[in-house]
């Protein structure tokens, strides 16, 4: 801030003191002196870029001497903190209430208002707003139906005695004007509103389920609605629903299927291997009498080698299928045996010493 603005702020502090009644000045000299010192200190912090600390000093000065001229200082601090809505409210309050403010400050405040108009959003409410309290993001704005807000998402709450709160989530862009119609939800039939809470029209008070508000668009209102808890599911025809099957049964059936596939593949591989070996032994050629690995190192040539190699391959696959299928079958048996029976829900393994001999006997219960 330049020298002219700093001088204007100092003049503001002096005019705050001069504008007070004489008897007040006589009784509150210490307050005025402290307020003036806080304004000067806050100005130094503002010039140093310490906007949060500057705002703290201005607020303390305003608490001592609540002069509308200090709203100008608030606007400067809010602007530095990038809170355009608060800054614009402060400058507007300064222009509306500080009639004897320095002309330089008045001109500067008008410049700020013109710039900030493009940086803030405006929320306008209509509908059932009489006697209601408006809050945005938990901050109360009283009964105001026109609220300046910073760009971004916000939560609007409108409270009215005897009615459920009106809730609306909205997002406002810079320079945007959003209008929302407030419509409070009607109470459910047979329910009367007493002291802001919903109670049955007759009988003793009961606890109602929590209310859930649906999020409306920028131009619509959200209607809170009561979401009852779902009733417990009753068994059909008086028969309780069956408990889910233990996981061991599922694993057992899966292992059984794998065992069948692998054993079937092993059997097919053994049959193919036997056929290739039979073809190997039955092969005849004009050059050799028969395929025989003991007589001819090359097994009688290329045909013999191919037959013998195919037989060996199918034989290996058959063993893989038999061994893998056997392991899967054993796993299936273990799963089925370990599955809990209807009268038992846990698997237990216990051991106890055997009377008369050295040792112990163990058993597993499923």
Secondary structure as UniProt FT lines:
FT   HELIX           3..18
FT   HELIX           22..27
FT   HELIX           29..47
FT   TURN            48..49
FT   HELIX           51..64
FT   TURN            68..69
FT   HELIX           70..80
FT   TURN            81..82
FT   HELIX           84..97
FT   TURN            99..100
FT   HELIX           103..116
FT   TURN            117..119
FT   STRAND          120..127
FT   TURN            130..131
FT   STRAND          133..136
FT   TURN            137..138
FT   STRAND          139..140
FT   TURN            142..143
FT   STRAND          146..150
FT   STRAND          152..159
FT   TURN            161..162
FT   STRAND          166..172
FT   TURN            174..175
FT   STRAND          177..182
FT   TURN            189..190
FT   STRAND          191..194
FT   TURN            195..196
FT   STRAND          197..200
FT   STRAND          211..213
FT   TURN            218..219
FT   STRAND          224..226
FT   HELIX           236..238
FT   HELIX           247..282
FT   TURN            293..295
FT   TURN            297..300
FT   HELIX           302..338
FT   TURN            342..343
FT   STRAND          348..353
FT   TURN            355..356
FT   STRAND          360..365
//
